[in-house]
Amino acid sequence: MILKNISYLVTQNFDRQILENIDVKISNNEISAIGRNLSTRNEEVLDCSDKVVMPGLINAHTHVSMTLLRGISDDLELNDWLHDVIFPAEEKLGPEDAYVGAKLGCLEMLKSGTTTFNDMYDHMDQVAEAVDETGMRAVLSRGVLDVDGKGEKRVNEAVDFAIDYNDHGRITPGFAPHAVYTASSDVLTNLKEFAEDRDTVYHIHVSETRSEVEDFVKENYATPLQHLDNLDLVDDNLIAAHCVWMMDEEKDMMEEKGGTVVHNPAANLKLGSGIADIPDFLDRGINVALGTDGVASNNNLNLFEEAKLAGLLHKRDSPTEITAQEILDMMTINGAKALGMEDEIGSVEIGKKADLITINLNSEEMQPVHGKEGLISNIIFAFDGKVEDVVVDGDLVVKESKHSSVDKKDVLEGVEEKKGKF
């Protein structure tokens, strides 16, 4: 396949080059050539005249099956929201429900430019099925809690899933204790050992709310991140979602030992959790990626919308805080680094996987384009997220905003059938 006549190619390479009037060739599932006037002989051609082509987005923290719970409850504190609404709903959520919710979520992500997501939840076999059928790329981890005495069972399920999907291609297994307040030290360390054995991610919620941190400190004489560090669990493979209430000493720890902070501004605002100090994390050189969290607390999976919110939110005190380019990094190459995939995805470079999206330059909100900086500004602060085309692993899975193989009507009928039980 050749993407021909690209108006602007936002590469996200080391130099953050933006190339004009350019072609991109895909061979098998990789980018094989970038240049002008590439031969189209015997090639499928996607005309990208008046389009921006850029890397597919990476949503670094999701619970995609929760898409079935969109709009189920608003206006509650996180603790009440979890214990009074979400946990009871999840008791009813079976494998088939998880599949339907995940498939709806995958379609939503693809059509708003996300090609890879990092998920923590139950019923991962069904989530993997939805990923497979929609053509996405994902890191999937069976979320593990052990507050109800079922921790060992869930750890075994997580390991079984990792074995089953060890060499899948577009699906990478990870390991994900829910949080330090819902997982024992044994569960935390056991999952880390499995993650190290497979050189994969260790995905966990960290310091999401003030009360969570205060209650944990009272009982354990350590903050959540200090507790993880006491167990030797802080390193480059740590993906710490939220990190809203972190002390300077904890930031020092991540600066020294590694790990990624995943910023989820919409969910943090909607649940009144607070605002993570992302400018400080970035100033310290800590890797920051962008996530949406679950739809029940957002209420969508549009990473472009999340990007605009993140960009505006941190300018509340100074307009110089966090540039549009830094936000774009968070949703592409930083997300790839978080997943240990920076050599495969996150930028448009020869030899990398062909995960690409296109944006119509003729949409009203994308005009005018005042140079290359203006283009990035439009992408972050103006674009609504309705991408035109999506390529994942070399396959054109969305063309002209329609999925190539999944019937949206069938998916919505499944959602309608399942929603009543909640």
N, C-alpha and C positions, 0 to 999 in steps of 0.2 A: 504494500500500500504506500502511496505517496500523498502527503498533504501538500497541495500545490498552491502557489501564489499567496502565501501567508503575508498579510499586511504587516503584522508585528509578531515576532516570536519572542516571548518572554522566557528566556532560558533558565533563569535562576541558577546558572553556573557560578563558579567561584567569583568571577568578575561581574556577575549580575548583568550580563549582556542582554540587550534587546536588539534583535536583528530585524531588518525590514526587507520586504519583498523577497522572501526566502522559501525554500521547500524543505520538507523533512521526509526521509524515506524510512519505512519500517520493513524489516526483514524478520520473518517469524514473529517473535514477541519483543524484539529490541529495535532501538533506533540505530540505523546503519549508516545514514548519511544526512548531512545538513549542508545545503548549498543552493545556489541559484541554477535554474534551468536543468534540474535533474530529469533524466530520461524517464518517461512514463510507459515505455514499451513493456507490454505484458504485466502492467501494474494496475491494481484498483486505484482510482484517483478520487480524493476528496478535495473539492475546490474550496480553498480557504480565502478567496478574494474578500476583502472587507471584513476580515476576521482576525481576532487575536488568538494565537495558540499559546498555551502555557501548560506547565505540569499539572496533572490531576492533583486535587487537594487531598490532604491527609487529616482526617478527624481523629485526634489522638486520645479521646476519651468518650466512649458511648456505652449505652445499654440499649441496643437496637431493638430488641424484642419489646421494650417498653413503649414502642410506637403505638401499640394497641391500647395503651393507657393515656393517650393524649387527651388533655382536658379533663381528666378524672377528678382533679382537686386543685384548687387555688387557695391563696391567702392563708396558708398555714406555715408555722415555724417548721424547720427541717425535722426536728425530733417528732413533732406531732404528725407531720406529713408522712414520715416513714412508718411510724408505729400504728397510727390510726387508719391510714389509707393504703399506702404502698405495700407494706408487708402483708396485710390481709388480702389485698388483690393478688399479690404474687403467689399466695397459697393456692389460689384458684387457677393460676396460669400454668397450663399443661404444655406438653411438647408441641402439639398441633397449634396452640395459641402462639407459642414462641415463634414457630415457623411463619405464621401469617403476619405477626407483628414485624418480624425481621425482614420479610420480603417487602412489605410496605416501606419500611425504613430504608432498605437498600435502593429501591426505586427513587425515593425522595432524595437520597444522597447523590445518586448518579445524576439526576436531572438538575441538581444544583452544584455539580462540579466535583464532588468528592469521589475519588476512585479507590481510596484505601481508608479503612477505619480500624481502630483499636478498641475491642469490645470486652466487657466483663459482665457476665450474667449466667443464668441457668440455661439448661437445655441446649448446650452448644452444638450438638449434632444437628439439631434442626436449624440453628443459625447458620451453620456451615452449609447446609442444603440450600438455604436461601441465597447465600453468597455465591455458591456454585451456579445456581440457576440464573442469577442476575449478572454474572460476569465480573463481580467486584474483586478487589483484593482486600484481605483482612488479617489482622492478628486477633485471634479469639482465645479467651481464657475463661474457663469455668470459674465463676466467682465463688469464693469459699468463706463461709461464716461458720463458727462453731459454738454460738451462744445457746443453741438448742440441743447440744450433744451429738450433732450429726457431722461434726467437723471431719472426722476420719473418713466417713463415707464420701464426703464432697472432695476431699483430697484425692481419694482413689479415683473418683470420676474425672477429676482434672488430669490425673496421670494417664488414665485410659484414653481420654480424648487426645492428649499430646502424642501418645503412641500411634493412635489410629490415623492422625493427620501429620505424621512426622515428615513426610515427603510429598506433600500435596501439590505444591506449586503456588497457587494464589492464596492459599490459606496457611498461616503460620501459627502454631499453638504457642500460647504464653501461659503464665501462672499469675493468679490474682487473688490474694487474700482481700477481703472487702475493706477492712480498716483495722487499725490496732485495737479499737474498742470492741470489735466483733470477732476477732481471731486471736487465739491463744499464742503464746510465744512458740509452742511446739509447732503449731500450724504455720506460723510465719516463717520459722526456720526450715521446716520440711519443704515448703513450697519453694523457698529460695534455693535449696539444694537441687531440686528438680530443674529449676530455671537455669542454674549454673551448668548442670550436666548437659543441657541442650542449648546453652548459650542464647537464651531467649529472654523476653522481657519479664519484669516483675512489676506488676501493675496494681496500685493500691490507692485508696482515698486517704489523703493526709490533710489534717488541720483545716477542715472545711468551715466549721463554725467556732465561734468563741466558746460557747458552752461545751462543745465536744472537747476542746483543748483543756479548759479549766477542770472539767470533771475527770479527765484522764490524768492530769497532773496531780489532783488530790489523791487519787487512788494508787498512782504508780511512781510519783515523785520524778517524773520525766515527761517531757512533751512527746507527742507522737513521733516526730523525727528523731529525737534523742533516744527514744525506745528502740526504734529501728536500728539506729547506729550502735546502741549497746548490744544488739544481736548481730552486728556486722552485716547489715543488710543494705547499707547505703553505698551504691557504686554506680557506674555508668548505665547499668541495665535497669535501674530504678525509674519507674514512671509514676510520679507523685501527682495525682489529680487534685486540683484546687489550691492548696497551700496558701489559703487566705490569711490564716492567723499564725504566722511564723516569726520567731524572734531573729535578731541579727545573728545570734550564735548558730542558729539552725541554717541560716543562709551561708554562713561561713563554712559550715559542714558540707553543704552541697557544692559550694565553690571549690572546696579542697578534694572531695571524694567523687563528685560526679552525680549524674542523675538528671532527669528532666522534670520541669514543672509544666503541668498542663493547665492552661488558663481557660476557665469556663465562665465567662462574664455573665451571660444571660441567666444561667441557672443560679449563680451566686447572688445576683440581684433579685431574681424572682422569689427565692427562698429567704431573702434577707440575710444571707450568710456574711456579706461584706465584699470588699474589693481587694483582691490580691495585689501586692506591691510589685507589679510586673516591671516597671522601670528599674527598680533596684536589682531584681534578679538579672535583667539584661545587662545592667552596668557592671555586675560582678562576673559576667561571662557565663552564667548558668544557662543551659539550653532551655528555651521556653517554646512549647508547642501550643496549638489551639484545639479546643474541643467544644462540643455542644452539650455534653452530658446526655441524659436520657430525655426523650420527648415529654415525659410526664412533668419535667421541671424546666422546660425551655420556652416554647413548646414546639420547636421544629429542629430539623437537622441541617439547615442551610448555613454552611460555614462562611459564606460571603456575608451574611447578616451578622454572624458572630464577629467577623473581622471588623466590620464597621463599628460595632458596639465597642469592641476592644480599643480600636483606634480613638474613638471619641471619649471614652470613659477616662482614659489616662491623661487626657488634655484638660481635665477639670481644673487643675492647678496651674498648668503651664502649657501653652500651645506647642512648645518645642518637645514635649514628651512623646516618645514612640512615633517614628515615622511610618508612612504607608509601606515603605520597603521592609521595615522591621516586621510589620504585621504580615506581609506577604511571605517573608521568611518563616514565620511561625506556622503558617498553614501549608508549607511545602517542605523545604529542605530541613527545617528544624524538626518537623514531624517525622521525616525519614530518619533523621539521626536518633530520635527517641526510640524508634522501632528497630534500630540497628540495621537499617536498610539504606543508608545514605549512598552506598555504592550502586544501588539498584533503582531507586525512585527519588522523587523530590525535585528533579531538575531535568531539563531537556538536553541530553548530551549523548554522543555516540557511545554505544555499548550499554546504555541503561535501558530498563524496561520501557516499553512504549505505553506509558500512562499519560494521556494528553486530553485536554479539553479545549473547546473553541468558544469564543465570545463574539457575538455579532456587533461589529463596530457601528452598524447603522441603527442600532437601538438608540432611542433619544437620549437616555442617560449616559451613554458612552461618548457623546459629542459635546463640544469640540475636544480634540486631543491637542493639548499644549505641550508638545514634545514628549520625551520618554518619561520624565518625572510626572507630567500631567497624565500620562496613560496609567501609571501605577496608582496615582491618586484616584482616577476614575474607577479603576478596578476595585479598590478598597472602599471608597467613600460614596460611590454613585451606583455601581452595578447591582442589580437586584438578584443575581444568582441564577437566572434562567439561561443556562448554557445551551448552545446549539448542538454540539456533537461531543461524544465522549469515547475515547479509545482506552481500553484496559488490556494490558498484556498483548498488545498488537491487534486486538479485535475491536471493531467499531460496534460498541454495545448500545450507544444512543446516537441516532442521526436525526437532525432537524427536530430535536426535543422529544423524539419518540423512541422507546426501547425497541431494539431490533427483534427480540424473541419473546419477551414477557408481555402478556396481555393485561393491561392495567385494569380492565373491567373484571377479569377473573380475580385479581388480587383484591379489589374493592368489595367484590361479592363475598370473599372469604372474611374480610374485616367485618362486614355487616353481620355475617353469621356468628362471629365470635364475640362481638362487643357486648352482647346482652348479659353475659355471665359476670361482667364487672360493674 
